[in-house]
Amino acid sequence: MLVRRLRLTRRHATWSAAVLLATAVAVPAGASAFGPADKVRAAVKDGPAKNVILLIGDGMGDSEITLARNYTVGAAGRLNMDTFPMTGAYTTYSVDKHGKPDYVTDSSASGTGWATGHKTVNGRVSKTPDTNKAIPTLLELAQKSGLATGSITTSDLTDATPAVQASHVTDRDCQGPEDMKKCSVDRISKGGPGSIAEQSVNHKVDVLLGGGKGHFGQKVKEGPYKGKTVIQQAEKLGYQVVTDAKGMKKAKAGQPVLGLFADYDIPIEWTGKPATGKGTSPQRCVTSNPKRPKDTPTLADQTTRAIELLEAKQAEKGKQVKKGHRADKGFFLQVEGANIDSEDHAADPCGQIGETAAFDRAVKVARDYAATHPDTLVITTADHGHSSQIVPVDTDPAGMSSTLVTNEGQQMKVSYGTAPVGESQEHSGTEVRIAAEGPEAYRVLGVTNQTDLNTTIRTALNLG
């Protein structure tokens, strides 16, 4: 039996939890979906991780994953994110100021859940729902433990998901020093930490890559950097500021890097006809975008370079450690495929599928790294579900729809019906997938709470 053959490295409560989860959940899931049960059994690992790579597909619910799978690799095919040995689901609800469930979360409350281990109100970034006090994040705890840290995204680096790791603000809209209207208590003149952009560079995160020149280009209003842009503030703090793929590749190891590859969100990779109230004629997606500069790094490129820079940072630190002492600290990296969400809001199935495919290639980069670094925990999940649904081709949905012709030559109709025709589509309150491999990966099995992800990563990295 599996229980008798399991052998874990530590003899405490996690052993019994692993056995329970492996016997109750992992074997059936592994046997039916992802290969023989022995692969799942072999993947149950206790003990610490040196590195953690957390990949977040923003708005990437099961429908969004299925759309991308059907279109790109076929209904019977598998994406990179489909083949993790440990797969479960977690709930995503936020709370109101009284701690009661708010069943549909936004990205800031959702991200706060895994970043801090605490639920909060929609719109708030890594602060309590009732007292508006800052809560330590995974990235902050990792820094205190001597790990290198990174955050990369296809969105603005001051957007909600990257913001939850490196800032604490009352409202997610307080992205730059000129955007502080909703965050009076967070102003530097009030003893607060300032805007998301200011906090992000003040935290001295080792690698920050994404969009956001528009917010980082704003002038600081208060404090020691008053009159300078946040970009200039970053340079004063030792950051190398790069603006394209070439600059990213040339960035020096051992020195923090701020990559700003667009004014705001990075332009999407694929284009096509958005859904309409009457539907579209069958279309093939265009796997390019004339509005995306050729020197814009892909999310996979960003992930590859971030790992290289974080490894180099720790290697440089190791040279400075006194003889006879170990320097084996690793890194924590958060990777966000942000524009799955934005294209779902826009009811643009081609843009949405292209961004999911781009995210999946970043998942491959992380998994390839883990294959040669088995002390790395890789987790992929989403912050919330979204609106796109696959419906029968011969139906006439009440909302907007678009018909695609997949790589298998089949038609697939996508429906959007969570907002009036022509308006931004809404998030959904469904649970979302979470999948993992590496040390402590078994903790994602079953149906868990989004805040449990915080515990998984803290346990894996021994962050307390």
N, C-alpha and C positions, 0 to 999 in steps of 0.2 A: 504493500500500500504506500501511497505518497507520504503519509504521515511518518512512516517508519524510515523512509529513505531521505527525508529532508535533513540536511545538515547545515546549520547556520553558525556563524562565528562567535556570537555572544550569547550568554545564558541569562537572559532576563526577559521581561515581559514581551519584548518584540518577537521573541521566538514563538510563543504561543499564538500571537496575532498573525504571524506569517503562516503558521500551519493552518489556522482556522480559515484564513482568506484563500490560501492555495487550494485547500481541499474543497471549500464551498463554492469558489468562484473561478479560480484560474484554470483548472483542468477542463471544465466544460467549455469555457470560452476559447481556450487554446486549441482544444481538440476540434471544435466545430468551425472556427474562423481563421486561426492563424497558424495552424500546423499541429504536429503531434504534442501530446501532453508533456512529453519529456523536455521539450524546449521551454515550456512555461516553468516546469519544475526547476530546470537549470538556471532560470533567470531570477529565481527568488534569492536575493542577496541581502544579508543584514550587514551592519557595519558602516563605517563612515565613507563619505565620498570626498574626493579631493576637489572636484569641480562640479558645478551644476549649471546646465544650460536649460533655461525655461523659455519655451516658444509659445507665444500667444497669437492665435488667429482671431483678430477682433471681429466679432459678429459671426464667427464660424461655427454655426450649429450643424447638426447632422444633415440638414437639407443642403447647406452650402458645400459640405464635403462631398455629398452624393452627386451634386451637380458637376463638380470638378472631376470626380472620378468617372462618371458616365461620359462626359465630353472628351476627356483627355486619354484615359487608358481603358475605357470600356466598362460596362456594367460588371463584368466578371473580373476585371483587373483590380489592382491594388496600388494606392498611392503610398509614398514613403511613410506617411503618418498612419496608414492602415496596418502596418506590420509590426508594431511594437508588441512585445510579449505580454505586457500588462496593460489592460484596458478596462476602464470603468467610466463612471459618470459622476458629475457633481452638480449640486443645486447652486443657483446663482443669485437668489433674491437679495435685495438690500433691506434696509430698515428705515422707519421714520424716527423722529427725534425721541420718541418714547420707547424705541426698541422693538416696535411691532413690525411684522414683515411688510415690505413693499415688494410685491411679487415680480415686478419687472425692473431690473437694475439698469443703470447707465454704466459707462465704462469706468468712471472714477470711483464709484462705490464698489463696483465689482473688483477693480484692481486693488483697492484698499483692502478688500477681504483677504486676498492671498499675500499682499505685501506686508500686512500688519497682523493678520490673524483675527481681525475684528471687523464686524459689519459696520457700515455707516450709511448716511443718507445720500441719496442721489445728488451729484454735483460736488460733493466734498472729496478732498484729496488727503488721504492718510491722517485723518483727524477723527476724533470721537463724534458720534451722532448727537450727543446731548450737551457735552461741555466744550466742544470745539477745541479740544487739546490734541497736540501732536502725538502720534503713536510711532514708535521706532519701526523702521521698515527692514525687510530682508537685506537690502543693499547696505543700509547703514550698519546693521549688525555684522555683515560680512566684512565691511571696511574695518570695524573695530577689532575683528578677529584676524586682521592682517591679510585678507584675501584681496586680490585684484578684482575690480568691478567694471561692468559695462552694461550699457543700455542702447539698443539700436531699434530703429523703427522705419517704416515707410511713410509715417505721418510726420507732423511737426513734433520735435523733441519736447515741446511744452504741452502736447496734447495729453489727455487723461492717463492713458496706460503707461507711457514712460514717466509721467509726472509722479505716479504713486510711489515709485521707488526712491526718488531723489528730491522730494519736496513735500511740504505740508501747507495747504492753503484752504481757506474756507470755501472757495468756489473755484471750480476748474477753469473758469474764464479768465482768471488772473494770471495770464500766461507771460506777459512782459511787464516791465515797469510802468508802462502807460495804460495798463489794463487792470488797475487795482481798485476800481470802483466798488466791487462786491467784497473786497477783502480788507476793510479798514484796519482790523486788528492785526493783520499780517504785514502792514507797512513797516518799513525799517524805522521810521520816525516814532512809531508806536511800540518799538521794541520787538517787532516781528522780523521774520527772515526775508521778507521781500517776495517778489514774484517767482513763478516757477522757473523762468529762465535764469534769474539771479541765483536762486537756490541750487539749481542743477550744477552750475559751474563752481559755486562756493563749496559744494560737497566734494569737489575734486574727484569726480568719477573718472576712472582711468580712460574709458572709451565711451564717447557719446556720438552716435552716428544717426543721421536722419534728415528731415527737413527742418525749417524753422528760422531761416535768415531774417524773416520779417519780424519775429519777436525778439530774437537775439540782437537784431540791429537797432532796437529801441534804446533811447537814452535813459540811463539810471537817474532817478529823481532825488534819491535820498542816500545818505550813508557815505562811506569812504570813496566810492566810485562815482559819485554824483557828477553828471556832465559827460561821462563816458558811455559808449554803447556797451551792452552786455558782451558783445564780441571782444571789445577792447578790455573789458573786465576779465574775460577768460584769458586773454593773452597776458595780462598782468599776473594772472595766477599760474602761468606756465603752460597754458594750452597751446598746442599746434592747431591752428584753424585751417581746415581744408574744405574745398568746395566741389570737388569732382573725384572720379575714380582714380585718376592719375595721382592727385594729391594724396588720396587715402593710401595708395600703395607705397608712396614715398615717405609717409609719416615715420618719424624716428621712434624706435622702440624705447621704452623706459620713460617717455614723456607723455602726459595726458593729451588726448586727441579729441577735438571737437569738429565733427564733420557735418556741414550744413549744405545739403545737396539740392535744396529748393527753397523758395521763399516761404512756402508753407508745406502742404503735403507734397510728397514726391509724386510726379505724374505716373499714372497707372501704365501697365505694360501692354494690355490688350484693349482693343476698341470694337465697337459694334453698335447696332441700333438698340437704344433703350426700349423697355417695355412701353406699350401704349394702351389706352383704354380699349381700342379695337384689336389689339394684338399686332404683331409684325408678321410679315411673310417669312417663310423659313430662311434662316441666315447662317452663314459660317462666320465665326469670329475672326477678326483681323489680329494677328499676333504681333502687332506693332502699334506704336502711337507716335504720330508726327510731332506731338507736343512734348514728348519726352526727349530731352537732350541726349545725344549719343554717349556722352561721358558720364552719365548717371549710373552709379553702381547698383546692381541688383541687390535684393535682400540676401541672396546666397553669397554674393561678393562681400557684402558688409559682414556677414557672419564669419566667413573665412578669415577676413582681415582682423576682425575683433578678437577671435581666438588667438591668432598669431601675436597680436599686440599684448593681450593679457598674459599669455605664456611668457613672452619676452620680459614683461614687467616683473613677473615673479622670479625669473631667472636672474635679472639684474639685482633684485632685492636679495637673492640668495648669495650673490658674490659679496654682499656687504655684511652678511651674518658672520659672527665670530667663529673662528675655527673650533670645531668640535660640536657646534650646534646645528640642528637640522633646519633647513629652509624649504619645507615641502608644502607650503601653503599653496592653494590653487586659486580658482576664480569663481565668481558668480556672474552670469551673463543672462540678461533678459532680451529676447528677440521678439519684436512684434510685427506681424503682417497686418497693418492697420487698415489698408484700403479695401479689404474684403467688406468691411462695415460701411465705408463711405459709398461704395458702389451698390451695395444692398439698399442703402437709404435712397439712392438715385434710381433704383429699379433698373440697373444696367447689368444684365446677366453676363455679357462678355467681359466687361471690366471686372466684375466680381470673380468669375472663373479664372481669369488670367492672374488676378492677385492671389487666389487660393493656390494655383499652380506654382506661382513664384514663392509663396510661403512654403509649399511642400519641398521645393528645391533647397530651401534653407534648412528644413528638417533633415534632409539627406546630408547636408554638410555637418550638422551636429552629430548625427548618428555615425557617419564615417569617422569622425574624430573619436567618438566613444568606442568604436570598434578597436582602435589601437590604444585607447586610454580607458580601460575597464573600470577605473575608479571615478568615472564621470557619470553622474545621474542626468539623463536627458528626459525632459517632460514636455509634452505638447498638449495644449488645451485651448479653450476659448474663454472670453470674458462673459459672453451671453449669446443667446440665439438670435435669429433675425427672421426676416419676413418671406424669403423666397421659398416657393413650394413647387415640386414637380407634379404636374396634373396631366390627366389624359389629353392627348393631342386633339381629340374631337370635341373637347368641352369649350364653353364660352365663359371664362371666369368673370366674376363680378367686378374685380379690380382691373389692374393692368397685367398684360402678359406679353411674352415674346416666344417665338418658336425658333429653336436652334437645330442645326443639322450636326450631329456629333461626328467624331472621328470614325465611328462605326457605320456612318451613313444613315443613321436613324434620326427621326425627328423627336425632339424633346421640348415640351412646352413648359415654360417657367411662369408662374403666377405670383403677383405681388398684390396683397389685399389688406394691408394693415393701416392704410391711410387713404384719403380721397385721391382720385386720379390727379396726377401732376404734383402731389405734395410728397414730402419726405416720408419714406416708409419707416415703420417703428420696430423697435426691438421686440423680442418675444421673451416670455418668462420661463421657457423650457430649461430643463437640465441640459448640460452639454458634455461632450466627450472629454475625458482626460486619459492620456496614455503615457507610459514611461518604460524606461529600461535603465539598469544600473543599480547601485546600492540604494536600498530603501524603496525601490520602485513598486514593490508589492503593496505599498500603502495606498495606491490609487485605485485598487480593486473595489468592486461593489459600487454602491451609491454613497458618496460622501458629500460633505459640505465644502464650499469654496474655501472657507477659512482653514480646512484641514490641509490644504496645499502648503500653507505657511508652516505648519507643523512638520510636514514631510521634508521640506527643504531645510528647516532649522535642525531637524534631527540628522539629516544626511551630512550637513556641514558642521555639526556639533556647535551650533550657535547659541545653545541654551534655551 
